[in-house]
């Protein structure tokens, strides 16, 4: 079983052991098992069908993100090293799409885009409370990354 830890997080995504590593700067730790049986099952879905969510934004289940986003989440959990100089810098939320919180609350990280020679448009923005947001259109829209409680 693969383990995924959300919040500045990540466990072992590819092996069959249950250990988790990381913890990162913000230290929020919620464990989600990646699906290993049916792709239509939602890991650790509570009987209420509700997910932990910090905003009113559209959401994406962490297991539905592209593989490159999982790579970025692993780097965030391990505090790097990051492949791009701007990774880990303050995201200023100039677009006003994310919840309006104090300056410095959000950090941005590049999600590699195959075939791109530069950073591309995909990012993960991480908040100090463990919230995570994904954009694939360079901040024009965001989806909150959710995981079962």
Secondary structure per residue as TSV (DSSP state, phi and psi in degrees):
chain	resnum	aa	ss	phi	psi
A	1	X	-	360.0	134.5
A	2	X	-	-90.6	145.2
A	3	X	E	-117.3	136.5
A	4	X	E	-125.1	125.8
A	5	X	E	-110.4	124.4
A	6	X	E	-99.3	152.2
A	7	X	E	111.0	-88.3
A	8	X	S	-99.5	91.4
A	9	X	-	-145.8	-178.7
A	10	X	-	140.4	138.7
A	11	X	B	-113.7	-155.0
A	12	X	-	-84.8	110.7
A	13	X	S	-88.7	-20.1
A	14	X	S	-116.0	-18.6
A	15	X	S	-95.4	178.8
A	16	X	S	-107.0	35.1
A	17	X	-	-113.2	161.4
A	18	X	-	-98.2	8.1
A	19	X	-	-72.9	149.7
A	20	X	B	-119.9	151.4
A	21	X	-	-132.1	172.8
A	22	X	-	85.1	-146.1
A	23	X	-	133.9	-35.7
A	24	X	T	60.8	-174.4
A	25	X	T	-67.9	-32.3
A	26	X	T	-95.2	-25.3
A	27	X	-	71.9	10.0
A	28	X	-	-72.1	131.9
A	29	X	E	-132.4	111.1
A	30	X	E	-128.9	127.8
A	31	X	E	-96.6	133.3
A	32	X	E	-129.7	132.0
A	33	X	E	-85.5	130.0
A	34	X	-	-71.1	141.7
A	35	X	-	-64.0	137.2
A	36	X	-	-119.7	-11.7
A	37	X	S	-103.6	-101.4
A	38	X	-	-84.4	134.7
A	39	X	T	-68.2	-10.9
A	40	X	T	-91.5	-3.4
A	41	X	-	-86.9	145.6
A	42	X	-	-104.0	122.2
A	43	X	T	-63.5	137.8
A	44	X	T	51.2	31.3
A	45	X	-	-68.0	123.1
A	46	X	-	-68.6	159.4
A	47	X	T	-61.1	-26.2
A	48	X	T	-73.8	-16.1
A	49	X	-	75.8	9.5
A	50	X	-	-93.3	154.0
A	51	X	E	-120.7	157.5
A	52	X	E	-73.8	122.7
A	53	X	-	-144.1	140.0
A	54	X	S	-100.5	-11.0
A	55	X	S	-141.4	177.5
A	56	X	S	-95.4	6.4
A	57	X	S	-69.5	158.4
A	58	X	-	-56.6	156.4
A	59	X	E	-122.7	164.5
A	60	X	E	-139.6	131.0
A	61	X	E	-68.4	135.2
A	62	X	G	-52.5	-35.0
A	63	X	G	-73.1	-9.0
A	64	X	G	-97.3	-1.4
A	65	X	S	-72.2	155.5
A	66	X	-	-65.2	155.8
A	67	X	H	-54.8	-36.7
A	68	X	H	-64.9	-30.2
A	69	X	H	-68.0	-38.3
A	70	X	H	-62.5	-39.3
A	71	X	H	-59.4	-44.1
A	72	X	H	-64.2	-41.1
A	73	X	H	-61.7	-37.7
A	74	X	H	-62.3	-43.0
A	75	X	H	-64.6	-40.1
A	76	X	H	-61.3	-45.3
A	77	X	H	-61.2	-35.8
A	78	X	T	-93.2	9.4
A	79	X	T	56.0	37.7
A	80	X	-	96.6	-165.2
A	81	X	-	-74.2	142.6
A	82	X	-	-95.2	142.8
A	83	X	S	-77.0	-15.1
A	84	X	S	-123.0	141.6
A	85	X	T	-59.0	-32.2
A	86	X	T	-83.1	-9.8
A	87	X	T	-63.9	131.8
A	88	X	T	91.6	-5.0
A	89	X	S	-77.7	162.0
A	90	X	E	-62.9	130.1
A	91	X	E	-93.0	123.4
A	92	X	-	-89.2	-6.3
A	93	X	-	55.8	38.8
A	94	X	T	-59.7	-30.1
A	95	X	T	-71.0	-20.3
A	96	X	-	71.8	19.6
A	97	X	-	-82.9	-40.2
A	98	X	S	-76.8	160.1
A	99	X	-	-52.6	139.8
A	100	X	-	-78.9	101.6
A	101	X	-	-124.4	171.8
A	102	X	-	-58.4	151.3
A	103	X	T	-57.6	136.9
A	104	X	T	94.1	-7.0
A	105	X	S	-67.1	-36.1
A	106	X	E	-107.0	144.1
A	107	X	E	-124.2	145.4
A	108	X	E	-111.0	148.1
A	109	X	E	-141.2	140.0
A	110	X	E	-79.0	136.7
A	111	X	-	-105.9	115.5
A	112	X	-	-56.1	143.9
A	113	X	-	-117.2	115.1
A	114	X	T	-54.5	134.7
A	115	X	T	88.7	-10.4
A	116	X	-	-87.2	138.8
A	117	X	S	-91.8	-12.4
A	118	X	S	-117.6	-160.0
A	119	X	-	-69.9	-18.0
A	120	X	-	70.2	-166.8
A	121	X	S	-103.7	-10.6
A	122	X	-	-87.4	135.3
A	123	X	E	-143.9	156.6
A	124	X	E	-116.3	130.8
A	125	X	E	-110.8	126.3
A	126	X	E	-111.4	135.1
A	127	X	E	-100.7	159.5
A	128	X	T	-66.1	-16.7
A	129	X	T	-96.1	5.4
A	130	X	S	99.4	-2.8
A	131	X	-	-72.7	148.2
A	132	X	E	-135.9	139.0
A	133	X	E	-131.6	144.5
A	134	X	E	-120.2	135.3
A	135	X	E	-129.9	138.1
A	136	X	S	-116.2	10.3
A	137	X	S	-131.5	36.1
A	138	X	T	50.2	57.8
A	139	X	T	76.0	5.2
A	140	X	S	-71.3	-28.2
A	141	X	-	-150.7	158.5
A	142	X	-	-135.3	151.1
A	143	X	E	-124.2	134.7
A	144	X	E	-76.5	130.8
A	145	X	E	-77.3	121.1
A	146	X	E	-115.1	159.4
A	147	X	E	-147.0	149.5
A	148	X	E	-63.8	149.2
A	149	X	-	-88.1	360.0
